[in-house]
């Protein structure tokens, strides 16, 4: 393969919209309002319209978004927050930083998201919140999660860093964007995300006016009026340049999702039926925007397949190789030698192939052929 294959081709994506991006950046440079410039508010307004939610509060990154969201809920030290064990560390990190207890539970083996039976089984009198993670671009069962939360009086904070733009389908024809269903939603604009900026960025979404006002204050040193600090807050803001870039790219988000789905469909067709491979499952209550295209490979072959692809010039990634509860930093939150069967299995089996908006059929054919060659 002459052209280098990448997990994400940010340069190719930029070149397609270069004129618009350059114009947006130049406008910010000309105006020289680099913090809280007009583009920040404009982007937030456009995001609100796109997501169909009442409030979008931009911030510095996705991890800050999660932390600020939890800070707004007035949780007390030692309160429990239920999260999936199969996720990136940031989900647990912010809970620990706030002196709360992350309770890590097992996931569904087909869609990798929170298992509702496991969720229910881990609710205790100290449980105050649930943080479902919409992993790899597909939604958790938000209908079931919200019913459980309502029954037990719990907050729901959606970690939507990987599924921005995906739709959730509820009962009686109800439909909403992921990240707008729980009490608060959080997302990341890290460059490799489906909607990525050219640095760091994040946002917090809610339909609750009281929470929105509090979140805005927390993100701005706890003040609603300059030099009047009502809360202990932090300093977390999306800079104007990044907002301008995101406002351009937001117009293309649905197109990007369709291109990622086209890549996924090609892989599905090419790799279906190969003994030893499970292609990504789809659920009825959410569509998929394929932040990652993640296969399950027979555990004793996964690492060998990864090496085989690397030798063929094909990158691949393991998200995630170690369960959260086995990470040294988080062992303190588990009782005894915790071992969650599905999480353990997935950590041995998952492998993500390249998926991005600039992939061409020749690349997809080359990648698929290399995978099939390994199993032949």
N, C-alpha and C positions, 0 to 999 in steps of 0.2 A: 504494500500500500504506500504510494508516494506521499500523499498528504497525511500529515500527522493527525492521528485520532485523539481527541480530547474528551474528558468527562463532560466539560462545559466549554463551549467556544464563545467566550465573551468578546473577543476581537471581531469575529465574524458578525456577531449580533450588532455590535456597535457600528460596523461599517454600513449595515443596511439602513440605519437611521442616523447616520453621522451628521447630516446637514441639520436635522432638527435638534439633536443633542448639542452640537456646537453653537447653534443660535441661542439655545436656552442658557448654556454656560456663559456665553459672551454677554448676554443681558445682565446676568448676575454680576459679572466682572465690571460692567459699565456702571451699574447702580451702586456697587460696593457696599451693599447691605448683606454681609455674610452670615449674620446671626439674626434669626427671626425676620428675614426679609419677606416680602409679599408672596413669594413663591411657596413658602411653607404653608401659609393659610390656604392658598389656592389649591395646592396638592391635597391637603386635608379635606377640603370641600369636595374635590373630585372623587376622592376615595370614599367619602360618605355616600355620594350618589351611586358610585359603582357597587358598593357593598349593600346599599339600602339600609344603612344604620344611621342613628341620630348623631353620633359623635365619633370622630377619629382624632386622637391626640398623638401627633408624631413625637418620637423620642430618639435617643442616640443609637440604640441597638435592640435586638430582640430579647436579650437577657435583661436589660433594663426594663423592657416592657413587662416581662413577667414579674420582676421584683416590685415595680411600682403598682402593678395590679394587685398583688398580694398585700402591699402596704396600705392600700386604700380600704381593705376589708376589716381593719381593726382586730386582727387575730392576736391572740395572746401567746406568750412563750410556752412552748410545749404542745400547742394545738397541732393536730394531725392533718396533713394534706395528702390525699391519695393520688398517686401518679403511676403510670405504667413503668415496669422495670426495664422494658426494652425501649430506650430512648437516649438522647444525648444528655450529658451531665448537666447542662444549663437548667433543665427542668427541676432537678433536685437541688442544684447549687443555690438558687435564690431562696428556696424554702429553708435550707440550712443557715444561710446568712442571716435570715430574719429570726433565727432561734425557734423555728417551727420544726416539726418532725415529718420528713418525707416518708410516707408509707408506700413501699414499692410492691405492686401486685402484678400478677401474670397477665399475659395478653392472649388474644385470639390467634391461633396458629395460622389461620388463612389470611387475615387482613392486617395482622401485626398490631392492632389497636386494643385498647382496654377491653378485657373480658368482663362482661357485666356481672356474671356470677361471682367472679373473684372480687370485683369492686364491692358488691353487696356484702360479701363475707368479711371484708376488712373494715367495715364501718363500726366505729366504737363511740362511746359518749364524748371522746375528745376530738372526733373528726369534725372539721369545720369546712373543708373545701375539697373539691376534686379538680385535678388538672388533666383533662384528656389531651393527648397529643395526636394530631391528625397526621400520622406518619406516612412519609414518602409521597404524599399528595392526595391521599384518600381519607375521607372523614371517619371519625369514630361514630358509634351509634348514639348520636346526640339525643334522639327521641327517648331512648331508654335511660340514658344518663340523666337527662333533665327530670324524668319521672322519679328516678331514685333520689336525686338531689331534693326535689320538692317534698318527697315523703319524709326525708330525714332533716330538712331544714338546712341544706348545705349550699355553699356558693360553688359556682362552676366557672373556672377560668380556662378558656380554650387556648392551648398552645398551637397556634396556626402558622408557625414559621415555615412549614413545608407544603401547605395546601391552600395558599391564598388564591382566590378565584374559583375554588371548587364549590359546588352547590350541595346542599343538604335537602333531602326530600322527606317530609314528615307526613303525618296522618292527614286525611281529608284534603289532600292536594297542597298542603302547606309546603312552601319552598323558601329557602333562605341561603345566603352565603355562609360558608363556614367562618367561624370567628365572630358571628353576630347572634348566635343562638344562646350561649351561656350569659352569665351576668357581665362578664368581661371577655374580650378576645385579645390576643397578642400575636404580633407577627414580626418578622425580621426582614430587612432589606439587604442582607449580606449579598455581595455581588453574584454568588452562584445560585441564589434563590430564584424562583420563577419570576418575581418582580424584584430585581436587584439593582442597587445603586452602585456608585463607583467608589465606595468606601463602606462605612458602617451606617446603619440606620434601622429604625424600628417604628412600630406604631401600636397604639392601644385602642380598641374599639369597644363601645358600649352604647346601649339604648337608654341607660339610666342617667338622668340629668344630675342627680346628686353625686353619683359615682364619678361622672365626667368632670364635674367641678373639682372634686377632691383629687382626682388623678392629675388634672392640670396643675393644681397647686403643688402636689408632691414632686412632679417633674421639674418644677420651677422654684426649688428651695423652700417649698411649703408656703409660698406667698401667692395671693390673688392680686395684691396691690404692692407695688415696689416698696421694699423696706418694711412691709408689714407681714411678718412670718407667723402664720396661724398653726402650722404643722411642722413636724420634722420631715424634711424632704430631701431631695437630691438635685443634682444638676444634670439633666438628661434632655438634650434637644437635637432635633434633626437640623443640620446646617442648611443654609439656603441653596448652596450648589447641589447638594444631594436631592433636595426637594424638587428643584428644577429638572434634574435628570429623571427622577421618578415620575414626574408629571407627564413627561414625554412618553416614557415606557408604559405607563398605565394604559394608554390608548391601545397598546398592542398586547395586553395581557391575555385576552381571550384567544387572539391569534397564536400567541406563544403556546397556550395550553393545547390548542388543536394540533400544532406541529409536534408537540411532545406525545400526544395521543397517536398521531400517525406513526411515529417511531415505535411506540409500544405495540401498535397493531402489527407492524412489520415483524418485530421480534416474536410476538404471539404466534403468528402464522408460521414463522420459520422454525421455532423451537418447540412448538406443541407436539406432544406425543413422544418426545425423547425420554427414554427410561433414565431416571436419575435426576430429572429436572422438573420443578414445579414453577410454572409461569405465574405472574401476579394475579391473585384473585380479585374479583370485582364484587362490590356489595350493591344492594338495591337502594340503600338510603343515602348514597353519595356518589357523585361522579368522581373521576380521577384526573388529576392534572399532572401526574408523573414528575414530581420533583426528582424522584429516583425510579428506575426500573429495576426492581429487586427480585431476583430468582431465589428459589431454594434449591440447593444442590446437595445430594447425598453427602453427609458429613465427611466421609473418608475421601471424597473426591474434590471438595470445594477448594482447598488450598492448592491442589495440583492443577485444577482448572485455572485458577488465578495465575499461577506461574506460566502455564501454557499460553494464556492470553498475553501476558507481559512479554514473552519471547516473540510473540507475533506482532508486537507493537501496539497492543490494545490495552488501555488502562481499564481497571475495574477497582471497586472499593467494597470494603466490608463495613457496613453500618448495621450493627455494632458488634465488635468482637468479644466484649466483656460485659456481663450484666452489671448494672449500676451497683447492686448490693455486693458485688465482689471487688469493686474499686476501693482502694485503701481509704479514701476520704469518706466513704459512706458506710463502711462496715459498722460504725458506731450506732447507726440507726436500725440495725437488724438484730434480732434475737437469735443467738445460736448460729449455726451454719445454714443460713437460708439458701434454698435451692428451689427455683421455680421451673417446672419442667419445660414449658413451652419456650420461655425466655432462654433457658440453657440450650435448647435445641436450635432455636433461631440463630443464636450467636455462633453456633458451629456450622450453620447451613447457608446463611444469606450471602449473596454476592450481587452487587449492583453493576449493571452494564452502562456504558455511555448513553446518555439521553439529553439532547438539547435541541434548540430551535434551528440550528444550522446543519443538521446531519443530512447527508445525501445518501441516495439509495446504494451507491457503490460502497460506501462505508458500512452501511447496515448489512449488506450482503457479505462483506468481508468478515465482519464480526460474527454474524450468524454462522457462516461457514467454518470459522475457527472453533466455535463452540461445538458444532456438530462433528467436526473432525476429532475433537477430543473424545467424544462419546462413541465414535464409530469403531 
